[in-house]
């Protein structure tokens, strides 16, 4: 395998666009609902990075047919009050996403089934699906899973950066709590299987991952994860995990977040300054008020402005797709950007630039059929199977 190298001369741009537009394209993870709720961005007009990386105008420009808007909730101490706050916030993000689609009903609709994406593509509208990033708002109330399903949630990322009542996280600095999936988490998996909600294993620990593979009767997804052998990071999947995911019939959606795509250069001022802030974040985040969190975000943005980071490229991203293709097969890989949650590359800064990924795959010799699988065919195969295995 020859990472980062393309066939010369570059594939003709017009032909790349033609093939890109043939695919039913889906981005399985963006955090835009946070911006809708907290920043009040207008998704019906063309915005620019870093204000936002996703809106309906740029989705059309980039030939992106469908997207999952994730209702992300951070995590505090697992008290009833904090769980209730996260629960209400998740609902507000669902509300703002639905309001967006109602306001711009000529441009987009809320989608809940795989067939909706094909229907909406045919009439020139964007399909907006709902996911939930972090099962924290569920607490230990199993009934909330059906409640969120009824509101349109079609995948749940079981945890985020900290352990919760469902499972252990890949990045909780306190280490494992349940040594995988908890007893309550086992019930969550059964209920998600019953309803036809996709189980998202991004962010969960390795032990939690293998518990999910053992417990779920349906294939599972990694909505925004990359390959650990290419970029060593605990958030990425090991070879063993990727092979197990594929054997289960699932799919890994490669993430565009820089540190998950390419190992950072630790000698740069950017790395040193952001690492200092990251340590403060890790030590104090749980106890901060919303105002203190906002102050931290301002400092974080300022550091990025003063010490801009050299971002990985689309070629670096396609290295991950290459790796999965060679390890497990072309049927088990897709794309989940994590735009508006940290995702972004030097030559793919927002959804309007997604055709750059298609062109890079063509430059490496990917066939049209393979590209169609990566951009949505593989994911919608899994989505269909999860629905077919449900009991409702």
N, C-alpha and C positions, 0 to 999 in steps of 0.2 A: 504494500500500500504506500502511495506517495502523497502524503498530506500536503495540502495547500497548493498543489500544482494543477494547472488546467491545460486542456488541449489548446494548441496555438494553430491558427488564429482564433480569437474569441468568437463564440457563437453569435451569429447575427442578432441584433437586438430585436428587430421586428418579429423574427421567428420565435425568440424567447417569449415575447409578450403574447404571441398567438397561442403558444403551448400553455403559458400561465393562465390565460383566460379560459382555456378548455377545462382546467381543473376546477372542481368544487373545493375552494380553498377555505380552510378554517384555522384560526389562531385560538388555541384552547386555553389561554390564560392571559388576561390583562387586569390591571387594578384600577381601571378608569372610574369605577363607582366611587372611590375615595375622592377623586377630583370633582366629580359631579356633586357630591355631598358637601365636601369641605371647602372647595375652591370656587364652586359655581361656574365651571367652564361651560361654554356653549358647544355641545358636540355637533350641532348642525352647521357650524362654520369651520373653515380651515384654520386650525391652530398650528403652532410650531413648537418643536422641542426647545427647551425643556418644560415649557408650560404644560404640554401634553403630547403624547405620541400616538394617540388614537382619537379619531373622530369619524363621523359618517362620511364626510367629504373625502378624507384621505383613505378611508377604506375603499371607496369607489376608485380613487386614483390608483391604488395599489392592487386592484383586482381581488380584494379580500371579500369573500362572500359571506362568511360567518365568523362569529367571534364569541368567546365566553367572557362575560363580564363577571368578575369574581367579587363577591361580598366578603371582603377581607376584614377580620377583626384581630387586633393585637390581643395580647394576654397580660392580665395582671394576676395577682394572687387569686386562687380559685375559691373565692367567697361567693355566697349567693348573690350579693349585691353586684359584684364585678361580672358574674355570669349574666345577670339580668341586663346590665348595661350593654354588654356585647351582643346579647340577643336582640335588644331594641335597635342597636346600631346596624346589625345585619339586616333587619327589616327595613330600616331607613334607606340602606343602599339598594335593596331590591325595589323599594318605592321610587327612588330617583331614576333607576334604570328603566323601569316601566313608564315613568312620566316622560323620559326622553323619547321613548318609542311612540308614545301617544302624541307628543308634540311634533315629532317628525315622522308621522305615519306614512308620508309619501316616500320616505327614504329607508325605513327600517321597521321591523316587527319583532316582538318577543317570540322566540321559537322554543318548543319543548320536545319535539321529536326529530329524529334524523330526516324524516321526509319533509319537514318544514324548510330545511335548508335548500333542498332541491326546488321546492315550490317557489320560495322567495327569490332564488337565483333566476328562475325563469321569467319573473316579472321585474327584475332589476332592483330588488330591495335587499338590504343587508339583514341577515338573520342574527339576532342578538339572543344568545343563550345565557342562562344564569348558573353560576357555580358558587360554591361557598368555600373560602379558603380559611381553614381552621374550624374544627368541630367544637371549639370552646363554647360558642353560644348554645349548644345543645345541653351543656352541663351534664347531668345524669338523667335527663328527662327524655326517654325514648320516644315519646309522643311528638316531640318537636321535629323529628326527622320527617314524619308524614306531613306535618304542618309546613315545613320548608319545601317539601316536594310539591304540595298543592300550590305553593307560591311560584313554582317554576324551577326550583333548584334541581339541576340534573347531574352534578357531581359534588362531592364533599371531599376536600383535602383534610384528611383525618386530624392532623395537627399542624402547627406552624413551628416557630423557633424554640418553643418550650413544650415540655410534657404537658398533657392535659388528661382528662378523665378517660379518654379513649385509648391512647397509646403514648409511647415514648417518641420524642423528637430526635432527629439526627444532630441537632445543634444545642441541646440544653446543656449549659455548662455545669449543671449539678449532676449530670450523668443519668442513667436509666432509673426509672421509678417502678415500672411494671415489668421490666425485662421483655418488652415487646408490647403486644396488645393486652389491655386489661380485660377482666371478666365483663365489665360493661361494654368495652369495645367489641367483644365477641357478639354481643347482642346488637350493637350498632351495625356490624357487618351483615348479620342476618337480615336486619330490617332494610338496609340499603339494597341487598339482593332481592328481597321480597317486592320492594317498590320499583326497582329498576333504576336506582340512582347509581351512577358510576362511582366506584371507590378510587380516590386519587391518593397515590402513595408518595407524591412529592412531599418533602420535608420530614417524613417519618424515618425512624432509626432502621438500621439493617435488620435487627431482630423483629421489629414491628412489621417490616416488609415481608419477611418470610412467614410470619404468623398470618398476615393477610392472604398471601398466596395459598397457604394451607386451608384457611377458613372460608374463603369466598368461593361460591359455586359459579360465579361469573368472572370473565376476564376483567382485569383492572388496568388503570391508566396511571402514568406519571404525567400530569398536565403541564409541568414546566421543570424538567430536570435534564441534565446532560450526562456525559460519559466520564466516569472517574479515571479511567485509564488514559484519557486525553487531557483532562484537567483535574488533578487530584483535589477533590473537595468533598467533604462528608455529605453535602446536599446532592451530589451526583451519584449515579448508580454504578456499582461494580460490574465486572463481566458476569459474575455468577448471578447477580440480580437481574441483569438484562436478559440472560438466557432463561431464567425462571419466569420472568415477565412474558417473554415470547412463548414459552412452553404452555403458559396459561392462556395464550391467545390475546394478550394485552398489547399495549403500545407505549413507547417512551416518546414524549413530545419535547424535542430539544429546545432548551431555554436560551434566550439571547442575553442573559445577564453576564456581564463581562468576566467576573471571577469564575463563573461556571463554564465559560467557553475557553478561557486561557489563563494559566497560572500567572498572577500578577508579578510585576517586577518590584521586589521589595526594597530596592535601592533608591527609588524615586522619592522626591519630596511629597508627591501626592500620596504615596503609600504610607509614608511615615506619619503625615499629618492626619490622614483619615484613620489610621490604626490607633492613634492617640484618642481620637474622638470615639472610636468604636469601643475602646476599653471603658470609657466613661459611660457610654450607652449601656454596655453589658452589666456594669456594676450598679447603675442607678435607675434604669428604665422602669422597673417594676414599681418604684415608689414615686415616680414623677407625676405631677398634675398635667392636664392637657396643655396648660400654658407653658410649662417647662418643656414638654415635648415639642411644642411649636418653636420655642427658642432654640432647641437643639437642631431642629430641621434648618433653621436660618443659618446657624453656624456650619452645618454640614454643607449646605448649598454654597456658602461663601468659600469654604475650603476648595470645593470643586471649581469655583470660578477663578480663584487665585492660582491653584495648582491643577490645571486640567489634566485628565488622565488620557493616556494613549490607549484608545479602545481597540479590542480585537476586531477582526474583519469578518466579512461573510465567508471568506475562504476558511478562516478558523472554525466558524460554525459548521460548515459543510464537512470538515474533518470529522465531526461527531456523527453526522449522518453516514458518512463513509464507514466509520468504525462499526456502527450498529448493523449496517447492511452486510458487512463482511463477517461479523460475529454471529448474528442471529437471522439475518435476512431482511430484505427490503420491506416486508409486510408488517414490520413492528416498529416503525419510526415515523415521527411527524414533527410538528413545530408548535411550540407554546411560548410566546415571546417574553412574557412578564413585563410588557410595556406598561408604563405608568407605575411600575413597582420596582424599577431598577434596570429593566432590560433596555438594550440599545447598543448597536455596533457602529463602528466608524462609517461604514457604508450601508447601514440599515438602521437609521435613527428613528424611524417611525413606520407605520403600516403602509404608507405610500411607496416605500422602497422595497417592499417584499419581492417584486420581480427580480431584484438583484440576486436573491437566493436561487430562483429558478435558473437564471442565466449561469450562475456558478455550477449548478448541478449539470446543466447541459454541457458546459465547458469540460466537465470531467467525464462525459460520456454517458450520463444517465439517459435512459430512454423516456419517451413521453409517458408511457404507462407507469414507469417507476416514479416519475415526478407527480403524476396524478395521485398515486398511492400516498406519497409523502405529504402532499398538501391537503389531504382530507380523506382519501379512500380508506386508508388504514384505520383512522380514528372512527369514521362513521361505521365501518364494519364492527368495531368493538361496541359502539353506542347501540347499534341494532341488536347485537347479541345480548347485551345487558338487558335491554327491553324484552327480548324474546324469552329470557330466562326468568323474568319477574313473575309474580303470582297475582298481578292485578290486570 
